[in-house]
Amino acid sequence: LLAVATLQSVQAATNVQKVIDETYVQPEYVLGSSLTEDQKNQTLKKLGYDASKDTKQLKTMTPDVYSKIMNVANDSSLQLYSSAKIQKLGEKSPLEVKIETPENITKVTQDMYRNAAVTLGVEHARITVAAPIPVTGESALAGIYYSLEANGASVPQENKDLAQEELAALSNINAENQGKEGYDADKLNVALTDIKTAVANAKKNNSNLTEADVRKIVEETLKNYGLSSSVTADQINLIINFAVNLSNSGVITNSDFTKTLTDLKNSIVSKAGDTFNN
């Protein structure tokens, strides 16, 4: 039974990338339902939509769809403006995320989206995000889930929950520490890639990984990047809770999980200038 459960987890994790490779030769667009017609056209232009080439039907993220995708209560008053495009990339290409309207995505950075997408099971794809007015940007990830599932991907609820938990933790910690001495968003994102890799490797070697083991990984990694003094105890606990949940999930059984994290880490470090010297 354990072997079957493990195999199912691996298949669920790898199915996401398989669907992207087979289905997203043409990009797919998911638009927030709160957009006016003018805002919709403006957003599509920002996302690079070309009606002569992009013949796949546009998708709309409504509060009803959002509630089903995220397994939460339906709230008809929910405002959904963040929109996303997802497209296949070559197997050797790294995962890309571009925010076309950085002035309007106020809480989530490109690398936060990338970290969460890896947790979701995406290995290589191009994801583009845009919004016509200032919004947090957190609902854009739900649009990616919606698109993937509509195209046949099996995205386990735990993967979605983990990706959202990670995105919320990273964006909240980043917002609370803006301008604080010793804090750096690039270092936080790289620390998360190291933490996820270390948890996956530790779990492989010890199936009885404890919360104390995970806490040690998190605290030592944050110390390694000089973040211990700027990140608060409550924020560290957010990361630990996420890492514990990750350690108990099937996401980390995907053989490409740590490789994708390494690619993400190298990408962040390479564009961060002198941030990671020494």
N, C-alpha and C positions, 0 to 999 in steps of 0.2 A: 504493500500500500504506500509506504514511504517513497519507494522508487517511482511509482506511478505519479504520486503527487509532485515529486521533484521534476519529473519529465514534463508534466503539464505546466508547471511554473516556467520552465525553460522555454517551452513552446509558446506560452502566452507572451513572454518577454520578447522573443525573437520574431513573433508574428507581426509586430508593429512595423519593424523595418522591412519585412518581406512585402507587406501591403504597400508601403511607400515606394519600394523599388518597382512594383508591378503596376501601380495605379496612378502615380503622380508624375508621369512623363509630362503631362500638361499640369500646370499649377491648379490648385483649388482654393477658392476664396470663401471665407466665412465672415459675414458682416453682422454687426450688432443691430438688433431689431429697433433700437431707439433712434437710429439715424433718420434724418429727413431725406427727401430725395436728393436735395442739393448736397447734403453731407455724404450721402452714399456715393454720389458721383465723384466728389472731392476725395473721398477715402480710396475708392477704386483707382483713381489716377495716381495717388501716392503709392499704392501697392503695385503699380505697374500693369494694371489690367489693360488688355488689348482685345477688344470684342471680335476682331477679325481672326485672332489666333486662339483665344481662350474660350473654347466652345462648351466647356463643362458648365453645368447649371450652377449658378451662384447659390450658396447656402446662407440661411439667416439664423443667427442664434437668438431665440426668443426666451423669455423667462420660463416657459413650459419646457423647452428643450434643455435649458440650463439646469433646471431642477432635476430632470431625469438623468442627465449626464453626470451631475455632481451628487446625486442621491440626497438632495435637500428638499425642504418644503417649497412648493411653488409660490412665488411672490410676484404677482402681476405688476407691481409697482417698480420692480427691479429695472434700473436703467443700464442698458448694455450698448456701449459705444465702441469699445475696443474691437478691432477687426484684424484678421490674420490671413496670410497666404502661406501655403505649404507646397513645396515642390521637391521632386526627386533630385538628388545629386549623385555623382559617380561614387563608386564604392570606396575609393581612396581619398575622397574629399571629406574634410572635417564637417561637423555640424555647424551650420551658420545661422545666426539670428541677426536681423537688422531692424532697428526701430526707425521707420521713415519719418516719424513725427516725435522726436525726443522731447520737444517742448511740451507735448501733450500727454506723454506717458510719464507720470510724475513720480511713480514709486518703484517701478521695476526696470532694471537695466538689462542690456542685451545678454550679459553673462549670467544673470539670474535666470532668464528664460532658458539659456543653454543648459545650465545645471539641472533645472527642473525637467527639461526635455530628455536629458540622458536618463534621469530617474524614471521617466515614463517608458523608456525603451527605444527612443530614437537614437540611431547611431550616426547616420549621415543624411542630411536634408537641408534645404534652405527655407527658413521660416522668416516671414516679414510681418511686422506689426505696425498698425497705424490707428490714429483716432483724430477726429476733427476738432475736439475740444479737450481741455485738461481732464484726464481720468487716471486712476491708479494703474490701469493696465493689467490687473490680475485676471480679468475674465477672458483675456485673449487666449490663455492656455486652455480654457474650457472649449473654446472654438476649435482648437487643434484636436482635442479628444473627440469632439462631435464629428469632425471631418473624417478622422481615422476610423471611427466605429461605423459611420455611414458607408465607408468603402470596404468594410469587412474585417477590419482589425479587431482582434480580441484584446481589449484593454482592461485588465482586471481592476476592480474598484480600488484595491489596495494600491496599485500603481498610481491611479489618479489622485487618491487621497495623499499619498506620499509626495507626489510632485507639487500638489497645492500646499501641503504643509511646509515643504522646503521653500517654495516661492514666498509664502507668507512670512516665514521666519527670516529669510534673507532680506526681504524688502523692509520689514519692520526694524530689524537691527540696523540696516543701512540708514533708514530715515532717522532713527533715534541717535545715531552717532555722527551725523553730518557735521563737519567742522571740528570734531573732537580731536585733540592732539593724540597721535599714535594710531589713529584709525585709518584704514585704507580699504575701499570696497574691492579692489582687485585682490588684495591679500585675503579678504574674507571669502571671495569666490574660489580662489585657489585652495585655501584651507579646507573648504567643503569638498573639493575634488579629492584631496588627500584623505580626509576623514572617511568618505564613502569607499575609497579604494582600500583603506586600512581595515574598515569593517568587513568588506567583502572577503579580503584575504584572511582575516582573523576567523571569520565564520567558517571558511573552508577548512581551516586547520583545527577549529574547536567549535563543534556544533552547540556546545553549552556556554556560549559567550554570555557573560553577565552584564548587568547595567554598570557595575564597577569597572569592568574591562572597557566598555564603550566610553565611560566618563574619562578614563585614563587616555584613551586615544584622542578624544576631543580636546582635553586640556593640554596635552603635550603638543598637539598640532597647532593650536592657537598660540601657545608659547613660542613655538618654532617660528611663527610669522610675526611675533612681536605684538600680538593683539590682546594679550591677557590683561593689560592695564586699561585698555579702552572699552572692551566688551564687558558688560556687567554680568553678575552672577545669574540673574534672571534670563539674560540673553544666552548665556552658556547653557542653561538648562533647556532652552528652546532647541538648541542644536543637539544636545544630548538626547532629548525625547525623540527628535526626528531620527537620529542615528540608531537608537534602540529599535524604533519601528522598522527602519530599513533592515536591520540585522535579522528581524523576524519575518521578512517578506521573501517572496520568490524572485523579486527584481534582481537581486545580486547573484542569482544562479546563472544568469545569462553570461556565456563565455566571453562576449565582447564588451561587457559592462566596464571592466577596469581599463581595457584598451581605449574605449571611447572617452573615459575620464582623463586618461593620460594625454590624449589628443587635445581635449578641452583645456587642460592645465597648460600645456605647451603653448597653445594659442593665446591664452590670457597673458602669460609671462612674456611672450615675444612682442606683444604690442604695448606692454606696460612701461617701456623705457627703462629708467634706472630703478624702478620700484623694488625689484627683486635682487639688486646687487648684494652680494655676500649672503 
